Amino acid sequence: MSDPIPEHLERTCTMLSKAFPAGIGEEEYYPLLALLYEHLTDRNLAEVIVIVTGKDSAAAHNDVHRSVTTNRPGQESLDLVIGKLMPHGYEAWLNEE
């Protein structure tokens, strides 16, 4: 993560880093993508994933699309991720749009 984070993605990356200090687990990954998909462009969401996880850009783009198609999570999984994000400014982040 040596490149500077683009200003328009800083709050999102900071929120995710705080909510998932040990990294985004497998069970949280697709629900997180699906949750953020409603609020970020595909490109910005993929860029956030690249910054936060170190994934390859093409893989991140594919994962973004999978999160709302073949790997669409259930409400229970989404709620668990929301629970992790709430103490780290998720509600304020939603209201920034």
VOBA-1610 file (N, C-alpha, C; in pm, whole numbers, padded with zeros to 5 digits, always signed):
BEGIN
Met+00083-00118+00000Met+00000+00000+00000Met+00088+00124+00000Ser+00186+00126-00090Ser+00279+00238-00093Ser+00224+00357-00170Asp+00134+00333-00266Asp+00073+00444-00339Asp-00025+00517-00248Pro-00035+00648-00264Pro-00130+00721-00181Pro-00274+00681-00217Ile-00360+00681-00117Ile-00501+00649-00138Ile-00568+00772-00199Pro-00642+00753-00307Pro-00714+00868-00364Pro-00807+00930-00260Glu-00811+01061-00258Glu-00888+01133-00155Glu-01033+01086-00148His-01096+01062-00262His-01237+01024-00262His-01262+00883-00208Leu-01156+00806-00183Leu-01170+00671-00129Leu-01114+00658+00013Glu-01055+00764+00064Glu-00989+00758+00195Glu-01082+00713+00307Arg-01199+00773+00318Arg-01291+00739+00428Arg-01336+00593+00419Thr-01360+00546+00298Thr-01401+00407+00280Thr-01289+00313+00322Cys-01169+00339+00276Cys-01055+00254+00311Cys-01027+00257+00460Thr-01037+00374+00520Thr-01014+00387+00665Thr-01119+00308+00742Met-01245+00322+00702Met-01353+00249+00770Met-01329+00098+00761Leu-01292+00050+00644Leu-01270-00094+00628Leu-01149-00142+00706Ser-01044-00063+00709Ser-00925-00101+00785Ser-00954-00110+00934Lys-01039-00021+00983Lys-01076-00024+01124Lys-01173-00138+01155Ala-01268-00163+01066Ala-01367-00268+01088Ala-01308-00408+01074Phe-01205-00420+00993Phe-01142-00550+00967Phe-00991-00540+00989Pro-00947-00515+01113Pro-00804-00493+01138Pro-00716-00613+01105Ala-00773-00732+01110Ala-00696-00853+01078Ala-00716-00895+00933Gly-00785-00811+00856Gly-00814-00843+00717Gly-00958-00888+00701Ile-01005-00886+00579Ile-01142-00925+00549Ile-01145-01076+00530Gly-01221-01142+00616Gly-01230-01288+00610Gly-01312-01335+00492Glu-01294-01462+00457Glu-01366-01522+00344Glu-01516-01508+00358Glu-01568-01531+00478Glu-01712-01527+00500Glu-01767-01384+00497Glu-01680-01286+00507Glu-01721-01145+00506Glu-01699-01078+00370Tyr-01616-01136+00288Tyr-01570-01072+00165Tyr-01684-01039+00068Tyr-01758-01139+00024Tyr-01865-01113-00072Tyr-01981-01033-00012Pro-02019-01058+00113Pro-02122-00971+00172Pro-02077-00825+00178Leu-01951-00800+00210Leu-01900-00663+00214Leu-01908-00599+00075Leu-01864-00672-00025Leu-01870-00620-00162Leu-02014-00588-00202Ala-02105-00680-00174Ala-02246-00659-00210Ala-02303-00537-00138Leu-02265-00520-00013Leu-02313-00407+00065Leu-02263-00274+00010Leu-02136-00267-00022Leu-02076-00144-00072Leu-02112-00117-00218Tyr-02151-00222-00291Tyr-02184-00210-00432Tyr-02293-00107-00457Glu-02386-00097-00365Glu-02498-00003-00379Glu-02454+00143-00367His-02333+00167-00318His-02290+00303-00284His-02165+00350-00357Leu-02098+00261-00426Leu-01976+00296-00499Leu-01988+00248-00644Thr-01917+00313-00733Thr-01911+00261-00869Thr-01832+00131-00868Asp-01851+00050-00970Asp-01775-00076-00980Asp-01625-00049-00972Arg-01583+00052-01044Arg-01439+00084-01049Arg-01387+00127-00912Asn-01462+00216-00844Asn-01417+00263-00713Asn-01418+00149-00611Leu-01518+00063-00616Leu-01524-00049-00523Leu-01406-00144-00547Ala-01379-00173-00672Ala-01264-00260-00703Ala-01134-00195-00655Glu-01122-00064-00673Glu-01001+00005-00629Glu-00986-00001-00477Val-01096+00013-00405Val-01093+00001-00259Val-01045-00139-00220Ile-01096-00240-00287Ile-01056-00378-00256Ile-00908-00399-00284Val-00859-00344-00393Val-00716-00354-00425Val-00634-00289-00314Ile-00676-00171-00270Ile-00602-00098-00167Ile-00604-00172-00033Val-00721-00219+00006Val-00737-00278+00139Val-00685-00422+00146Thr-00701-00498+00038Thr-00662-00640+00043Thr-00534-00672-00032Gly-00495-00584-00126Gly-00378-00612-00207Gly-00407-00703-00325Lys-00536-00734-00348Lys-00574-00818-00461Lys-00538-00752-00593Asp-00526-00832-00694Asp-00506-00787-00831Asp-00632-00713-00877Ser-00615-00608-00955Ser-00726-00524-01000Ser-00831-00603-01080Ala-00787-00687-01171Ala-00882-00766-01251Ala-00961-00862-01163Ala-00895-00925-01067Ala-00964-01016-00975Ala-01064-00940-00890Ala-01026-00821-00846Ala-01117-00740-00765Ala-01241-00702-00844His-01224-00663-00971His-01339-00631-01057His-01431-00752-01073Asn-01372-00868-01097Asn-01452-00990-01110Asn-01528-01020-00981Asp-01461-01002-00869Asp-01526-01028-00739Asp-01642-00933-00714Val-01626-00807-00754Val-01734-00709-00740Val-01857-00759-00814His-01839-00805-00936His-01954-00852-01014His-02011-00982-00958Arg-01926-01070-00909Arg-01974-01195-00847Arg-02058-01168-00723Ser-02023-01061-00651Ser-02093-01033-00524Ser-02240-00997-00544Val-02277-00958-00665Val-02417-00922-00691Val-02481-01016-00793Thr-02410-01125-00827Thr-02466-01224-00919Thr-02453-01363-00858Thr-02351-01436-00895Thr-02337-01576-00853Thr-02304-01594-00705Asn-02243-01497-00641Asn-02207-01509-00499Asn-02287-01412-00412Arg-02407-01380-00455Arg-02491-01285-00382Arg-02520-01340-00241Pro-02486-01263-00138Pro-02503-01312-00001Pro-02647-01294+00048Gly-02680-01370+00152Gly-02809-01357+00216Gly-02809-01241+00315Gln-02926-01207+00364Gln-02941-01093+00456Gln-02865-01114+00586Glu-02859-01236+00634Glu-02787-01264+00759Glu-02639-01229+00745Ser-02579-01265+00633Ser-02438-01232+00608Ser-02418-01082+00596Leu-02512-01015+00528Leu-02503-00869+00515Leu-02513-00803+00652Asp-02604-00852+00735Asp-02623-00795+00869Asp-02498-00810+00956Leu-02429-00923+00942Leu-02305-00944+01019Leu-02199-00841+00979Val-02188-00814+00850Val-02091-00716+00801Val-02131-00576+00846Ile-02259-00544+00837Ile-02307-00413+00884Ile-02271-00395+01031Gly-02288-00500+01109Gly-02254-00496+01252Gly-02108-00463+01276Lys-02021-00511+01189Lys-01877-00481+01203Lys-01846-00338+01158Leu-01921-00288+01061Leu-01895-00154+01008Leu-01953-00043+01095Met-02065-00067+01160Met-02136+00037+01235Met-02047+00111+01337Pro-01968+00041+01418Pro-01886+00115+01515Pro-01774+00199+01452His-01757+00185+01322His-01646+00253+01254His-01693+00354+01150Gly-01814+00406+01170Gly-01861+00517+01089Gly-01944+00481+00967Tyr-01999+00361+00962Tyr-02077+00320+00845Tyr-02197+00412+00821Glu-02269+00443+00927Glu-02387+00528+00910Glu-02350+00666+00857Ala-02245+00726+00911Ala-02197+00855+00863Ala-02149+00843+00719Trp-02082+00735+00687Trp-02034+00711+00551Trp-02151+00705+00453Leu-02259+00638+00492Leu-02378+00630+00407Leu-02437+00768+00380Asn-02432+00853+00481Asn-02492+00986+00470Asn-02406+01084+00392Glu-02284+01046+00356Glu-02195+01134+00280Glu-02234+01142+00133Glu-02307+01046+00085Glu-02339+01040-00058Glu-02412+01162-00105
//
